[in-house]
Amino acid sequence: MTRRLEDNASTHDPMLVTRWRETVEYVADLTRRSGRDPEDVRIVAVSKTQPAPAVRVLLDNGQLDFGENYVQEALDKQASLASCAARWHFLGRLQRNKAKFIPGRFVMLHSLDSLSLARVLHERCQAAGVALEVLIQVNLGQEPQKGGVAECDLEHIAQGVAGMANLSLRGLMALPPFELSLRDKQRAFARLANLRDHVKRQVGVSLEELSMGTTDDFPQAIAEGATLVRIGTRIFGPRTLCKRTSSVLP
Ligand SMILES: *Cc1c(COP(=O)(O)O)cnc(C)c1O
């Protein structure tokens, strides 16, 4: 059984808004407990595989930031939510031949992982006369199958991106290895925060954003200074393994 994105299933999920509201309150509470202003941590509601009507429901309730992983799915969803105030974040691995779909459609790319991708994005942004906020994804666990730059390349890449006028380097992102214990994930988040401080000094850019923490580990991420938490399942419920349509990109 495949489920089309247009299905209304989640619109009728009476718990969607309740789960979202409870998550907003919990994030604010955790942020206060970490000694920060609740405004300092933003929730990116990860809506991948979730239908557009569910996004609409949260938008109507005041959630503004949404995260997507697949270009085609995101463009379809954006089209069906045209003229809404959503701020879209791109979280997934981005192939260079799809970079052209990002400028003007997304406010932030969380998964910048090479200078060659940065150059293509920069050219596209220049051509379109727009700016794009970017985060460099760091591969903390040195997992070959996962995106992100090695720690030893981070400074060099940050230096390069900092010189690209239409890309605004705002910080770092990481997704620690899935199998780590919560304690070790928290250590990984602390490590990302330290790397950020290091690169900030070395490169002389402000880097105020740390995108870290998902449904399973956002309390640990907030404790270590996350400013963007990417939460999907806790808000929307489990993702259906929907078979993606093979429609051709515009
Ligand atoms: C899917 C995804 C998330 C959300 O994960 P949940 O466990 O559903 O909260 C966060 N970040 C990235 C990069 C993702 O791909």
The ligand as an SDF file (V2000), in Angstrom:
LIG
                    3D

 15 15  0  0  0  0  0  0  0  0999 V2000
   14.0530   12.6830    9.6890 C   0  0  0  0  0  0  0  0  0  0  0  0
   15.0420   13.6120   10.2770 C   0  0  0  0  0  0  0  0  0  0  0  0
   14.7950   14.2350   11.5180 C   0  0  0  0  0  0  0  0  0  0  0  0
   13.5670   13.9600   12.3630 C   0  0  0  0  0  0  0  0  0  0  0  0
   13.6760   12.7520   13.0520 O   0  0  0  0  0  0  0  0  0  0  0  0
   12.5570   12.2970   14.1370 P   0  0  0  0  0  0  0  0  0  0  0  0
   13.1920   11.1560   14.8200 O   0  0  0  0  0  0  0  0  0  0  0  0
   11.3300   11.9380   13.3750 O   0  0  0  0  0  0  0  0  0  0  0  0
   12.3250   13.4520   15.0380 O   0  0  0  0  0  0  0  0  0  0  0  0
   15.7390   15.1460   11.9670 C   0  0  0  0  0  0  0  0  0  0  0  0
   16.8590   15.4200   11.2630 N   0  0  0  0  0  0  0  0  0  0  0  0
   17.1250   14.8420   10.0880 C   0  0  0  0  0  0  0  0  0  0  0  0
   18.3760   15.1970    9.3650 C   0  0  0  0  0  0  0  0  0  0  0  0
   16.2260   13.9160    9.5670 C   0  0  0  0  0  0  0  0  0  0  0  0
   16.5280   13.3290    8.4000 O   0  0  0  0  0  0  0  0  0  0  0  0
  1  2  1  0
  2  3  1  0
  2 14  2  0
  3  4  1  0
  3 10  2  0
  4  5  1  0
  5  6  1  0
  6  7  2  0
  6  8  1  0
  6  9  1  0
 10 11  1  0
 11 12  2  0
 12 13  1  0
 12 14  1  0
 14 15  1  0
M  END
$$$$
